[in-house]
Structures are given as structure tokens and as C-alpha cells.
Amino acid sequence: MIDILIEELRLRRKTLEERMIRKDIDIEEARNLLEQARSIKRIAESMISLLSSYIAGREEREIAPPEVTEFIAEDVSAIIEKIADISVLELIILAMAYSKYATPEVKRTADAIKAYYRLTEEEVRIILNVLRGKE
Amino acid sequence: MFDDIVEELEIEYEILEKRVAEGAVSIEEARYLLEQAEILRRMADGIISSLTSYISRYE
């Protein structure tokens, strides 16, 4: 499906460039289109972040010895159940709370997220280690 | 011009997020989708750059 959207975007970009050469776009429309293009970029970046973390996690598990994989599998299935609806933004805030970017506001927000999803400290650390590609 | 693409992409992202949470995406598919998302980002960057210079010329 994304490949179809890429093809569609390619066609529309061509049309846009033709219209820009003809100066057939007023400033208001151009600003509106710029916002839409920024939204596309934001979604693409979210996808990249999501997929990069996912791939790193899968690769980590593939090279883990069997006993480690079994241990992780139990923990992870419980965690996945808890965070099934968590957003990328919430994950980023959790990661920030355990980094040098942990401002008091970020920590408060992260605590609220942990409470909402009923996550323990250990579970948060497992999630963050997976996202960072660590054991 | 791009608003319907934005909407479709948001839906695609939500579906992908759920599938990833369920572990229902194979590593091969995830790598393929990652490449697609990188193409999307580059295209969006190109459009942003064109529009930004168009607007600055216009102003």
C-alpha cells in the first residue's frame, strides 16, 4: 500500500513542479501544501523510527541463546499486552525520561504514562533496552 | 493536493503500529517497509525544499 502512495506522491510532485514553473500556485496554497508535505515527512519519520526499533529488537532476539529467548518471550508478551495501545510519542517520552534529556516535566509525563499503562520500572527498562537495541 | 495522501498514510501508520505491537511483521517485510518509508521521507523533503524556495521567491 505504501508503494502505491509513493507512486501517487511522485505523480503529484511532478504536477506541483509544473504548476510552480507556471507560477500557478498562490502563497496561501503553497503554505498549505508545505504543511501537508511536512505531515508526510513526520509520518515517514515515525514509520522509520518504529520499524528501525522493531528490526533491531527482532535481530537481537534472533542472536539470543534459547534460554534467554524463552525468558524474554514471557516478559515481552506481558509487556506487549500492557502497551498494545501506546503511541510512539509516549514511547519517546519514556525514553527521554531515562536519558540526559530528562527534564522535570518529561519525568512527570513519563510517570503518568507508566501509571496509565501499569508498567513497572523493570518493564520500562526492558522496553527501552529493546528500543535502543541493547539486552 | 496531498491531504488525501496524508490521511492514507496516517491509516497505514496506525495499522503498521498495531501489527508491529503484535509482532506480526516479518523482518523481511519490516526491512522493505523501512526502505519505503525512507523513500517517502526523501520525497517529502524534496517537496518541502521546492515549496520553501517557491514561497521565499513569492514573498
N, CA and C atoms of all chains as a GROMACS GRO file, in nm:
protein
  582
    1MET      N    1   0.082  -0.121   0.000
    1MET     CA    2   0.000   0.000   0.000
    1MET      C    3   0.086   0.126   0.000
    2ILE      N    4   0.195   0.123   0.078
    2ILE     CA    5   0.282   0.242   0.083
    2ILE      C    6   0.344   0.266  -0.055
    3ASP      N    7   0.375   0.157  -0.127
    3ASP     CA    8   0.434   0.176  -0.261
    3ASP      C    9   0.337   0.248  -0.355
    4ILE      N   10   0.207   0.222  -0.339
    4ILE     CA   11   0.106   0.290  -0.423
    4ILE      C   12   0.105   0.440  -0.387
    5LEU      N   13   0.114   0.468  -0.257
    5LEU     CA   14   0.114   0.609  -0.212
    5LEU      C   15   0.241   0.681  -0.261
    6ILE      N   16   0.352   0.608  -0.264
    6ILE     CA   17   0.478   0.668  -0.315
    6ILE      C   18   0.461   0.704  -0.462
    7GLU      N   19   0.402   0.613  -0.538
    7GLU     CA   20   0.382   0.638  -0.682
    7GLU      C   21   0.290   0.759  -0.703
    8GLU      N   22   0.184   0.763  -0.622
    8GLU     CA   23   0.088   0.875  -0.631
    8GLU      C   24   0.157   1.008  -0.596
    9LEU      N   25   0.240   1.002  -0.493
    9LEU     CA   26   0.311   1.123  -0.449
    9LEU      C   27   0.408   1.170  -0.558
   10ARG      N   28   0.472   1.073  -0.624
   10ARG     CA   29   0.566   1.106  -0.732
   10ARG      C   30   0.492   1.182  -0.844
   11LEU      N   31   0.374   1.132  -0.880
   11LEU     CA   32   0.296   1.196  -0.987
   11LEU      C   33   0.254   1.337  -0.947
   12ARG      N   34   0.208   1.349  -0.823
   12ARG     CA   35   0.160   1.480  -0.777
   12ARG      C   36   0.274   1.579  -0.762
   13ARG      N   37   0.391   1.528  -0.725
   13ARG     CA   38   0.507   1.616  -0.714
   13ARG      C   39   0.540   1.675  -0.851
   14LYS      N   40   0.528   1.589  -0.955
   14LYS     CA   41   0.556   1.634  -1.091
   14LYS      C   42   0.456   1.745  -1.129
   15THR      N   43   0.329   1.722  -1.098
   15THR     CA   44   0.225   1.822  -1.127
   15THR      C   45   0.255   1.951  -1.051
   16LEU      N   46   0.294   1.935  -0.925
   16LEU     CA   47   0.324   2.053  -0.842
   16LEU      C   48   0.439   2.134  -0.903
   17GLU      N   49   0.543   2.062  -0.946
   17GLU     CA   50   0.658   2.133  -1.004
   17GLU      C   51   0.620   2.206  -1.132
   18GLU      N   52   0.534   2.143  -1.212
   18GLU     CA   53   0.487   2.209  -1.336
   18GLU      C   54   0.408   2.335  -1.301
   19ARG      N   55   0.324   2.324  -1.199
   19ARG     CA   56   0.245   2.441  -1.158
   19ARG      C   57   0.335   2.550  -1.100
   20MET      N   58   0.440   2.510  -1.029
   20MET     CA   59   0.530   2.612  -0.972
   20MET      C   60   0.605   2.684  -1.083
   21ILE      N   61   0.643   2.612  -1.188
   21ILE     CA   62   0.712   2.675  -1.302
   21ILE      C   63   0.619   2.779  -1.366
   22ARG      N   64   0.492   2.742  -1.376
   22ARG     CA   65   0.393   2.836  -1.436
   22ARG      C   66   0.350   2.944  -1.336
   23LYS      N   67   0.400   2.937  -1.215
   23LYS     CA   68   0.358   3.027  -1.104
   23LYS      C   69   0.207   3.025  -1.087
   24ASP      N   70   0.156   2.904  -1.093
   24ASP     CA   71   0.012   2.882  -1.090
   24ASP      C   72  -0.036   2.849  -0.947
   25ILE      N   73   0.047   2.876  -0.846
   25ILE     CA   74   0.010   2.847  -0.707
   25ILE      C   75   0.022   2.976  -0.628
   26ASP      N   76  -0.085   3.015  -0.560
   26ASP     CA   77  -0.074   3.137  -0.479
   26ASP      C   78  -0.008   3.103  -0.344
   27ILE      N   79   0.029   3.206  -0.272
   27ILE     CA   80   0.108   3.188  -0.149
   27ILE      C   81   0.034   3.105  -0.045
   28GLU      N   82  -0.097   3.128  -0.036
   28GLU     CA   83  -0.176   3.055   0.064
   28GLU      C   84  -0.177   2.905   0.035
   29GLU      N   85  -0.198   2.873  -0.093
   29GLU     CA   86  -0.199   2.731  -0.131
   29GLU      C   87  -0.060   2.670  -0.110
   30ALA      N   88   0.044   2.746  -0.145
   30ALA     CA   89   0.180   2.695  -0.128
   30ALA      C   90   0.209   2.664   0.019
   31ARG      N   91   0.164   2.752   0.108
   31ARG     CA   92   0.187   2.730   0.253
   31ARG      C   93   0.110   2.606   0.301
   32ASN      N   94  -0.011   2.594   0.249
   32ASN     CA   95  -0.094   2.479   0.286
   32ASN      C   96  -0.028   2.348   0.240
   33LEU      N   97   0.024   2.352   0.116
   33LEU     CA   98   0.090   2.232   0.062
   33LEU      C   99   0.218   2.202   0.140
   34LEU      N  100   0.285   2.307   0.185
   34LEU     CA  101   0.408   2.288   0.264
   34LEU      C  102   0.374   2.216   0.396
   35GLU      N  103   0.265   2.256   0.459
   35GLU     CA  104   0.222   2.190   0.583
   35GLU      C  105   0.192   2.043   0.557
   36GLN      N  106   0.123   2.015   0.444
   36GLN     CA  107   0.089   1.876   0.411
   36GLN      C  108   0.216   1.794   0.387
   37ALA      N  109   0.313   1.856   0.317
   37ALA     CA  110   0.440   1.785   0.291
   37ALA      C  111   0.513   1.758   0.422
   38ARG      N  112   0.505   1.854   0.516
   38ARG     CA  113   0.569   1.832   0.647
   38ARG      C  114   0.501   1.718   0.722
   39SER      N  115   0.368   1.708   0.707
   39SER     CA  116   0.296   1.598   0.772
   39SER      C  117   0.341   1.464   0.714
   40ILE      N  118   0.358   1.460   0.582
   40ILE     CA  119   0.405   1.335   0.519
   40ILE      C  120   0.543   1.299   0.574
   41LYS      N  121   0.629   1.399   0.586
   41LYS     CA  122   0.763   1.373   0.638
   41LYS      C  123   0.757   1.321   0.783
   42ARG      N  124   0.669   1.384   0.864
   42ARG     CA  125   0.657   1.340   1.005
   42ARG      C  126   0.612   1.194   1.014
   43ILE      N  127   0.512   1.159   0.932
   43ILE     CA  128   0.463   1.020   0.936
   43ILE      C  129   0.573   0.925   0.889
   44ALA      N  130   0.643   0.964   0.782
   44ALA     CA  131   0.752   0.878   0.731
   44ALA      C  132   0.858   0.859   0.840
   45GLU      N  133   0.890   0.966   0.912
   45GLU     CA  134   0.991   0.955   1.019
   45GLU      C  135   0.943   0.866   1.133
   46SER      N  136   0.812   0.876   1.164
   46SER     CA  137   0.757   0.789   1.268
   46SER      C  138   0.767   0.643   1.225
   47MET      N  139   0.738   0.618   1.096
   47MET     CA  140   0.748   0.481   1.044
   47MET      C  141   0.891   0.431   1.052
   48ILE      N  142   0.985   0.517   1.015
   48ILE     CA  143   1.127   0.480   1.017
   48ILE      C  144   1.170   0.444   1.160
   49SER      N  145   1.127   0.529   1.255
   49SER     CA  146   1.162   0.505   1.395
   49SER      C  147   1.101   0.374   1.446
   50LEU      N  148   0.973   0.355   1.416
   50LEU     CA  149   0.903   0.233   1.459
   50LEU      C  150   0.970   0.109   1.400
   51LEU      N  151   0.994   0.112   1.270
   51LEU     CA  152   1.048  -0.006   1.201
   51LEU      C  153   1.194  -0.031   1.240
   52SER      N  154   1.272   0.075   1.258
   52SER     CA  155   1.413   0.056   1.297
   52SER      C  156   1.422  -0.012   1.433
   53SER      N  157   1.338   0.034   1.529
   53SER     CA  158   1.338  -0.028   1.662
   53SER      C  159   1.292  -0.173   1.653
   54TYR      N  160   1.190  -0.194   1.574
   54TYR     CA  161   1.133  -0.330   1.560
   54TYR      C  162   1.239  -0.424   1.502
   55ILE      N  163   1.306  -0.379   1.395
   55ILE     CA  164   1.408  -0.463   1.330
   55ILE      C  165   1.523  -0.491   1.427
   56ALA      N  166   1.565  -0.387   1.499
   56ALA     CA  167   1.675  -0.405   1.597
   56ALA      C  168   1.634  -0.507   1.704
   57GLY      N  169   1.510  -0.498   1.751
   57GLY     CA  170   1.461  -0.593   1.852
   57GLY      C  171   1.456  -0.734   1.800
   58ARG      N  172   1.409  -0.749   1.676
   58ARG     CA  173   1.399  -0.883   1.616
   58ARG      C  174   1.538  -0.943   1.596
   59GLU      N  175   1.631  -0.860   1.550
   59GLU     CA  176   1.767  -0.910   1.526
   59GLU      C  177   1.832  -0.951   1.658
   60GLU      N  178   1.806  -0.871   1.762
   60GLU     CA  179   1.860  -0.901   1.896
   60GLU      C  180   1.810  -1.038   1.943
   61ARG      N  181   1.680  -1.061   1.922
   61ARG     CA  182   1.622  -1.187   1.968
   61ARG      C  183   1.674  -1.304   1.886
   62GLU      N  184   1.697  -1.281   1.757
   62GLU     CA  185   1.745  -1.390   1.672
   62GLU      C  186   1.882  -1.440   1.714
   63ILE      N  187   1.966  -1.348   1.768
   63ILE     CA  188   2.100  -1.392   1.806
   63ILE      C  189   2.108  -1.432   1.954
   64ALA      N  190   1.997  -1.416   2.029
   64ALA     CA  191   1.999  -1.452   2.171
   64ALA      C  192   1.997  -1.604   2.186
   65PRO      N  193   2.070  -1.659   2.287
   65PRO     CA  194   2.064  -1.803   2.310
   65PRO      C  195   1.922  -1.845   2.352
   66PRO      N  196   1.886  -1.976   2.333
   66PRO     CA  197   1.747  -2.020   2.358
   66PRO      C  198   1.694  -1.985   2.496
   67GLU      N  199   1.775  -2.008   2.602
   67GLU     CA  200   1.723  -1.982   2.738
   67GLU      C  201   1.690  -1.834   2.757
   68VAL      N  202   1.773  -1.748   2.697
   68VAL     CA  203   1.748  -1.604   2.707
   68VAL      C  204   1.620  -1.570   2.631
   69THR      N  205   1.605  -1.627   2.512
   69THR     CA  206   1.486  -1.601   2.430
   69THR      C  207   1.359  -1.641   2.504
   70GLU      N  208   1.364  -1.758   2.573
   70GLU     CA  209   1.246  -1.802   2.647
   70GLU      C  210   1.211  -1.704   2.758
   71PHE      N  211   1.314  -1.660   2.830
   71PHE     CA  212   1.292  -1.565   2.939
   71PHE      C  213   1.231  -1.435   2.886
   72ILE      N  214   1.292  -1.385   2.776
   72ILE     CA  215   1.243  -1.259   2.718
   72ILE      C  216   1.100  -1.278   2.668
   73ALA      N  217   1.072  -1.392   2.604
   73ALA     CA  218   0.939  -1.414   2.546
   73ALA      C  219   0.829  -1.399   2.650
   74GLU      N  220   0.852  -1.452   2.771
   74GLU     CA  221   0.750  -1.440   2.877
   74GLU      C  222   0.728  -1.295   2.916
   75ASP      N  223   0.838  -1.227   2.939
   75ASP     CA  224   0.829  -1.086   2.979
   75ASP      C  225   0.766  -1.002   2.870
   76VAL      N  226   0.814  -1.026   2.749
   76VAL     CA  227   0.771  -0.942   2.638
   76VAL      C  228   0.622  -0.959   2.610
   77SER      N  229   0.571  -1.082   2.618
   77SER     CA  230   0.428  -1.098   2.588
   77SER      C  231   0.342  -1.023   2.690
   78ALA      N  232   0.388  -1.021   2.817
   78ALA     CA  233   0.314  -0.945   2.919
   78ALA      C  234   0.323  -0.795   2.892
   79ILE      N  235   0.441  -0.752   2.851
   79ILE     CA  236   0.460  -0.609   2.825
   79ILE      C  237   0.379  -0.567   2.704
   80ILE      N  238   0.385  -0.647   2.598
   80ILE     CA  239   0.312  -0.613   2.475
   80ILE      C  240   0.163  -0.597   2.504
   81GLU      N  241   0.112  -0.685   2.589
   81GLU     CA  242  -0.031  -0.677   2.624
   81GLU      C  243  -0.061  -0.542   2.692
   82LYS      N  244   0.032  -0.500   2.778
   82LYS     CA  245   0.010  -0.373   2.850
   82LYS      C  246   0.020  -0.252   2.758
   83ILE      N  247   0.112  -0.259   2.662
   83ILE     CA  248   0.138  -0.137   2.583
   83ILE      C  249   0.082  -0.146   2.441
   84ALA      N  250  -0.018  -0.233   2.424
   84ALA     CA  251  -0.075  -0.252   2.288
   84ALA      C  252  -0.119  -0.120   2.226
   85ASP      N  253  -0.167  -0.028   2.308
   85ASP     CA  254  -0.219   0.098   2.252
   85ASP      C  255  -0.126   0.217   2.274
   86ILE      N  256  -0.005   0.191   2.320
   86ILE     CA  257   0.085   0.304   2.348
   86ILE      C  258   0.126   0.371   2.216
   87SER      N  259   0.141   0.503   2.219
   87SER     CA  260   0.178   0.574   2.095
   87SER      C  261   0.329   0.590   2.088
   88VAL      N  262   0.376   0.624   1.969
   88VAL     CA  263   0.520   0.648   1.950
   88VAL      C  264   0.564   0.766   2.036
   89LEU      N  265   0.480   0.868   2.043
   89LEU     CA  266   0.514   0.986   2.124
   89LEU      C  267   0.535   0.947   2.270
   90GLU      N  268   0.446   0.861   2.322
   90GLU     CA  269   0.458   0.818   2.462
   90GLU      C  270   0.588   0.738   2.483
   91LEU      N  271   0.624   0.655   2.384
   91LEU     CA  272   0.749   0.579   2.394
   91LEU      C  273   0.870   0.673   2.394
   92ILE      N  274   0.861   0.777   2.311
   92ILE     CA  275   0.971   0.873   2.304
   92ILE      C  276   0.986   0.944   2.439
   93ILE      N  277   0.871   0.981   2.498
   93ILE     CA  278   0.876   1.050   2.629
   93ILE      C  279   0.938   0.957   2.734
   94LEU      N  280   0.899   0.829   2.733
   94LEU     CA  281   0.958   0.732   2.827
   94LEU      C  282   1.110   0.725   2.807
   95ALA      N  283   1.152   0.716   2.680
   95ALA     CA  284   1.296   0.707   2.652
   95ALA      C  285   1.368   0.834   2.699
   96MET      N  286   1.303   0.948   2.678
   96MET     CA  287   1.366   1.075   2.720
   96MET      C  288   1.380   1.082   2.872
   97ALA      N  289   1.281   1.025   2.943
   97ALA     CA  290   1.284   1.030   3.089
   97ALA      C  291   1.401   0.952   3.147
   98TYR      N  292   1.455   0.857   3.067
   98TYR     CA  293   1.568   0.778   3.114
   98TYR      C  294   1.696   0.818   3.037
   99SER      N  295   1.701   0.943   2.999
   99SER     CA  296   1.819   0.991   2.924
   99SER      C  297   1.863   1.125   2.984
  100LYS      N  298   1.964   1.183   2.920
  100LYS     CA  299   2.011   1.314   2.967
  100LYS      C  300   1.909   1.426   2.940
  101TYR      N  301   1.804   1.393   2.863
  101TYR     CA  302   1.701   1.492   2.832
  101TYR      C  303   1.586   1.490   2.934
  102ALA      N  304   1.607   1.422   3.047
  102ALA     CA  305   1.500   1.404   3.145
  102ALA      C  306   1.476   1.532   3.226
  103THR      N  307   1.397   1.621   3.171
  103THR     CA  308   1.359   1.741   3.247
  103THR      C  309   1.251   1.701   3.348
  104PRO      N  310   1.226   1.785   3.449
  104PRO     CA  311   1.120   1.751   3.546
  104PRO      C  312   0.986   1.726   3.478
  105GLU      N  313   0.955   1.805   3.376
  105GLU     CA  314   0.827   1.789   3.306
  105GLU      C  315   0.821   1.655   3.232
  106VAL      N  316   0.932   1.619   3.166
  106VAL     CA  317   0.938   1.490   3.095
  106VAL      C  318   0.921   1.376   3.195
  107LYS      N  319   0.986   1.389   3.313
  107LYS     CA  320   0.976   1.283   3.414
  107LYS      C  321   0.833   1.268   3.464
  108ARG      N  322   0.767   1.384   3.488
  108ARG     CA  323   0.628   1.379   3.534
  108ARG      C  324   0.538   1.312   3.430
  109THR      N  325   0.559   1.350   3.304
  109THR     CA  326   0.478   1.291   3.197
  109THR      C  327   0.506   1.141   3.187
  110ALA      N  328   0.634   1.105   3.198
  110ALA     CA  329   0.670   0.962   3.190
  110ALA      C  330   0.607   0.884   3.305
  111ASP      N  331   0.604   0.942   3.425
  111ASP     CA  332   0.542   0.875   3.539
  111ASP      C  333   0.393   0.852   3.513
  112ALA      N  334   0.329   0.954   3.452
  112ALA     CA  335   0.186   0.941   3.422
  112ALA      C  336   0.164   0.830   3.319
  113ILE      N  337   0.255   0.823   3.220
  113ILE     CA  338   0.244   0.718   3.116
  113ILE      C  339   0.262   0.580   3.180
  114LYS      N  340   0.363   0.569   3.270
  114LYS     CA  341   0.389   0.440   3.336
  114LYS      C  342   0.267   0.398   3.418
  115ALA      N  343   0.209   0.495   3.488
  115ALA     CA  344   0.092   0.464   3.571
  115ALA      C  345  -0.027   0.422   3.484
  116TYR      N  346  -0.046   0.495   3.374
  116TYR     CA  347  -0.160   0.467   3.286
  116TYR      C  348  -0.152   0.326   3.229
  117TYR      N  349  -0.029   0.287   3.187
  117TYR     CA  350  -0.013   0.155   3.125
  117TYR      C  351   0.026   0.047   3.227
  118ARG      N  352   0.027   0.083   3.356
  118ARG     CA  353   0.060  -0.007   3.466
  118ARG      C  354   0.196  -0.075   3.443
  119LEU      N  355   0.293   0.003   3.404
  119LEU     CA  356   0.426  -0.052   3.376
  119LEU      C  357   0.516  -0.040   3.498
  120THR      N  358   0.589  -0.148   3.527
  120THR     CA  359   0.687  -0.142   3.635
  120THR      C  360   0.816  -0.081   3.580
  121GLU      N  361   0.906  -0.044   3.673
  121GLU     CA  362   1.037   0.009   3.633
  121GLU      C  363   1.110  -0.091   3.543
  122GLU      N  364   1.105  -0.219   3.585
  122GLU     CA  365   1.175  -0.324   3.510
  122GLU      C  366   1.119  -0.336   3.368
  123GLU      N  367   0.987  -0.329   3.359
  123GLU     CA  368   0.924  -0.340   3.226
  123GLU      C  369   0.963  -0.222   3.138
  124VAL      N  370   0.967  -0.103   3.198
  124VAL     CA  371   1.007   0.015   3.121
  124VAL      C  372   1.152  -0.003   3.072
  125ARG      N  373   1.237  -0.054   3.160
  125ARG     CA  374   1.378  -0.072   3.121
  125ARG      C  375   1.390  -0.175   3.008
  126ILE      N  376   1.308  -0.281   3.014
  126ILE     CA  377   1.311  -0.381   2.904
  126ILE      C  378   1.269  -0.316   2.773
  127ILE      N  379   1.161  -0.237   2.778
  127ILE     CA  380   1.112  -0.168   2.657
  127ILE      C  381   1.222  -0.078   2.600
  128LEU      N  382   1.282   0.000   2.689
  128LEU     CA  383   1.383   0.096   2.643
  128LEU      C  384   1.508   0.025   2.590
  129ASN      N  385   1.545  -0.086   2.654
  129ASN     CA  386   1.661  -0.162   2.604
  129ASN      C  387   1.634  -0.216   2.464
  130VAL      N  388   1.511  -0.264   2.445
  130VAL     CA  389   1.473  -0.316   2.312
  130VAL      C  390   1.481  -0.204   2.208
  131LEU      N  391   1.424  -0.087   2.246
  131LEU     CA  392   1.425   0.026   2.152
  131LEU      C  393   1.567   0.071   2.120
  132ARG      N  394   1.654   0.059   2.220
  132ARG     CA  395   1.793   0.104   2.198
  132ARG      C  396   1.881  -0.007   2.140
  133GLY      N  397   1.820  -0.125   2.119
  133GLY     CA  398   1.895  -0.236   2.062
  133GLY      C  399   1.995  -0.297   2.158
  134LYS      N  400   1.962  -0.285   2.292
  134LYS     CA  401   2.051  -0.344   2.393
  134LYS      C  402   1.982  -0.463   2.458
  135GLU      N  403   2.060  -0.546   2.530
  135GLU     CA  404   1.999  -0.656   2.605
  135GLU      C  405   1.936  -0.605   2.732
  136MET      N  406  -0.394   1.904  -0.236
  136MET     CA  407  -0.321   1.819  -0.330
  136MET      C  408  -0.261   1.695  -0.263
  137PHE      N  409  -0.213   1.712  -0.137
  137PHE     CA  410  -0.153   1.597  -0.068
  137PHE      C  411  -0.236   1.551   0.053
  138ASP      N  412  -0.348   1.621   0.080
  138ASP     CA  413  -0.420   1.591   0.204
  138ASP      C  414  -0.472   1.447   0.209
  139ASP      N  415  -0.517   1.395   0.094
  139ASP     CA  416  -0.565   1.256   0.096
  139ASP      C  417  -0.450   1.157   0.117
  140ILE      N  418  -0.330   1.194   0.066
  140ILE     CA  419  -0.213   1.107   0.089
  140ILE      C  420  -0.176   1.107   0.238
  141VAL      N  421  -0.187   1.225   0.300
  141VAL     CA  422  -0.159   1.234   0.444
  141VAL      C  423  -0.256   1.143   0.521
  142GLU      N  424  -0.384   1.152   0.485
  142GLU     CA  425  -0.485   1.068   0.554
  142GLU      C  426  -0.456   0.920   0.536
  143GLU      N  427  -0.427   0.880   0.411
  143GLU     CA  428  -0.397   0.739   0.384
  143GLU      C  429  -0.274   0.693   0.462
  144LEU      N  430  -0.174   0.780   0.468
  144LEU     CA  431  -0.052   0.744   0.540
  144LEU      C  432  -0.077   0.729   0.690
  145GLU      N  433  -0.162   0.816   0.744
  145GLU     CA  434  -0.195   0.805   0.888
  145GLU      C  435  -0.260   0.670   0.916
  146ILE      N  436  -0.351   0.630   0.828
  146ILE     CA  437  -0.418   0.500   0.844
  146ILE      C  438  -0.316   0.386   0.834
  147GLU      N  439  -0.229   0.397   0.732
  147GLU     CA  440  -0.125   0.295   0.714
  147GLU      C  441  -0.035   0.285   0.838
  148TYR      N  442  -0.004   0.402   0.897
  148TYR     CA  443   0.083   0.403   1.015
  148TYR      C  444   0.015   0.334   1.134
  149GLU      N  445  -0.113   0.365   1.152
  149GLU     CA  446  -0.187   0.302   1.263
  149GLU      C  447  -0.190   0.151   1.248
  150ILE      N  448  -0.216   0.105   1.125
  150ILE     CA  449  -0.220  -0.040   1.100
  150ILE      C  450  -0.082  -0.101   1.129
  151LEU      N  451   0.020  -0.034   1.080
  151LEU     CA  452   0.157  -0.084   1.098
  151LEU      C  453   0.194  -0.089   1.246
  152GLU      N  454   0.157   0.016   1.320
  152GLU     CA  455   0.187   0.023   1.464
  152GLU      C  456   0.125  -0.097   1.537
  153LYS      N  457   0.000  -0.128   1.502
  153LYS     CA  458  -0.067  -0.242   1.566
  153LYS      C  459   0.001  -0.374   1.528
  154ARG      N  460   0.033  -0.388   1.400
  154ARG     CA  461   0.097  -0.513   1.356
  154ARG      C  462   0.234  -0.530   1.421
  155VAL      N  463   0.306  -0.421   1.435
  155VAL     CA  464   0.438  -0.427   1.500
  155VAL      C  465   0.422  -0.467   1.647
  156ALA      N  466   0.323  -0.406   1.713
  156ALA     CA  467   0.300  -0.439   1.856
  156ALA      C  468   0.265  -0.587   1.873
  157GLU      N  469   0.197  -0.643   1.774
  157GLU     CA  470   0.160  -0.785   1.780
  157GLU      C  471   0.274  -0.875   1.733
  158GLY      N  472   0.380  -0.815   1.682
  158GLY     CA  473   0.492  -0.894   1.629
  158GLY      C  474   0.454  -0.964   1.499
  159ALA      N  475   0.355  -0.907   1.428
  159ALA     CA  476   0.301  -0.973   1.309
  159ALA      C  477   0.367  -0.928   1.179
  160VAL      N  478   0.482  -0.862   1.190
  160VAL     CA  479   0.554  -0.818   1.070
  160VAL      C  480   0.684  -0.897   1.062
  161SER      N  481   0.705  -0.966   0.950
  161SER     CA  482   0.830  -1.042   0.938
  161SER      C  483   0.946  -0.943   0.922
  162ILE      N  484   1.065  -0.990   0.952
  162ILE     CA  485   1.181  -0.899   0.944
  162ILE      C  486   1.204  -0.854   0.800
  163GLU      N  487   1.175  -0.942   0.704
  163GLU     CA  488   1.193  -0.906   0.562
  163GLU      C  489   1.095  -0.795   0.525
  164GLU      N  490   0.969  -0.811   0.569
  164GLU     CA  491   0.869  -0.708   0.538
  164GLU      C  492   0.905  -0.577   0.607
  165ALA      N  493   0.954  -0.588   0.732
  165ALA     CA  494   0.989  -0.466   0.806
  165ALA      C  495   1.102  -0.391   0.734
  166ARG      N  496   1.200  -0.466   0.681
  166ARG     CA  497   1.310  -0.401   0.608
  166ARG      C  498   1.259  -0.336   0.481
  167TYR      N  499   1.168  -0.404   0.413
  167TYR     CA  500   1.110  -0.348   0.289
  167TYR      C  501   1.032  -0.220   0.320
  168LEU      N  502   0.951  -0.225   0.425
  168LEU     CA  503   0.871  -0.108   0.463
  168LEU      C  504   0.960   0.008   0.507
  169LEU      N  505   1.071  -0.027   0.574
  169LEU     CA  506   1.166   0.076   0.616
  169LEU      C  507   1.222   0.149   0.493
  170GLU      N  508   1.256   0.072   0.391
  170GLU     CA  509   1.306   0.134   0.266
  170GLU      C  510   1.200   0.226   0.206
  171GLN      N  511   1.076   0.180   0.207
  171GLN     CA  512   0.965   0.259   0.151
  171GLN      C  513   0.947   0.389   0.231
  172ALA      N  514   0.956   0.377   0.362
  172ALA     CA  515   0.939   0.495   0.448
  172ALA      C  516   1.054   0.594   0.424
  173GLU      N  517   1.173   0.542   0.398
  173GLU     CA  518   1.286   0.631   0.370
  173GLU      C  519   1.268   0.702   0.235
  174ILE      N  520   1.211   0.631   0.138
  174ILE     CA  521   1.181   0.694   0.008
  174ILE      C  522   1.078   0.806   0.030
  175LEU      N  523   0.977   0.775   0.109
  175LEU     CA  524   0.873   0.875   0.139
  175LEU      C  525   0.933   1.000   0.202
  176ARG      N  526   1.020   0.978   0.300
  176ARG     CA  527   1.082   1.091   0.369
  176ARG      C  528   1.163   1.176   0.271
  177ARG      N  529   1.240   1.109   0.183
  177ARG     CA  530   1.321   1.184   0.085
  177ARG      C  531   1.231   1.263  -0.010
  178MET      N  532   1.120   1.201  -0.052
  178MET     CA  533   1.029   1.272  -0.143
  178MET      C  534   0.966   1.392  -0.073
  179ALA      N  535   0.925   1.372   0.052
  179ALA     CA  536   0.865   1.482   0.128
  179ALA      C  537   0.967   1.594   0.146
  180ASP      N  538   1.092   1.556   0.171
  180ASP     CA  539   1.199   1.656   0.184
  180ASP      C  540   1.214   1.737   0.057
  181GLY      N  541   1.210   1.668  -0.057
  181GLY     CA  542   1.222   1.736  -0.187
  181GLY      C  543   1.108   1.834  -0.209
  182ILE      N  544   0.987   1.791  -0.175
  182ILE     CA  545   0.869   1.878  -0.192
  182ILE      C  546   0.880   1.998  -0.099
  183ILE      N  547   0.922   1.973   0.026
  183ILE     CA  548   0.937   2.082   0.125
  183ILE      C  549   1.038   2.185   0.073
  184SER      N  550   1.148   2.133   0.020
  184SER     CA  551   1.252   2.222  -0.030
  184SER      C  552   1.201   2.306  -0.148
  185SER      N  553   1.132   2.242  -0.243
  185SER     CA  554   1.078   2.316  -0.359
  185SER      C  555   0.979   2.423  -0.315
  186LEU      N  556   0.889   2.382  -0.225
  186LEU     CA  557   0.785   2.477  -0.181
  186LEU      C  558   0.845   2.592  -0.100
  187THR      N  559   0.945   2.560  -0.018
  187THR     CA  560   1.007   2.664   0.064
  187THR      C  561   1.073   2.770  -0.025
  188SER      N  562   1.144   2.724  -0.129
  188SER     CA  563   1.208   2.826  -0.215
  188SER      C  564   1.102   2.898  -0.300
  189TYR      N  565   0.996   2.828  -0.338
  189TYR     CA  566   0.888   2.894  -0.413
  189TYR      C  567   0.825   3.005  -0.328
  190ILE      N  568   0.799   2.974  -0.202
  190ILE     CA  569   0.736   3.072  -0.111
  190ILE      C  570   0.830   3.191  -0.088
  191SER      N  571   0.959   3.161  -0.070
  191SER     CA  572   1.052   3.273  -0.044
  191SER      C  573   1.063   3.363  -0.168
  192ARG      N  574   1.056   3.303  -0.287
  192ARG     CA  575   1.058   3.386  -0.409
  192ARG      C  576   0.930   3.469  -0.419
  193TYR      N  577   0.820   3.406  -0.381
  193TYR     CA  578   0.688   3.469  -0.390
  193TYR      C  579   0.679   3.588  -0.295
  194GLU      N  580   0.739   3.569  -0.177
  194GLU     CA  581   0.731   3.675  -0.076
  194GLU      C  582   0.827   3.790  -0.112
   0.00000   0.00000   0.00000
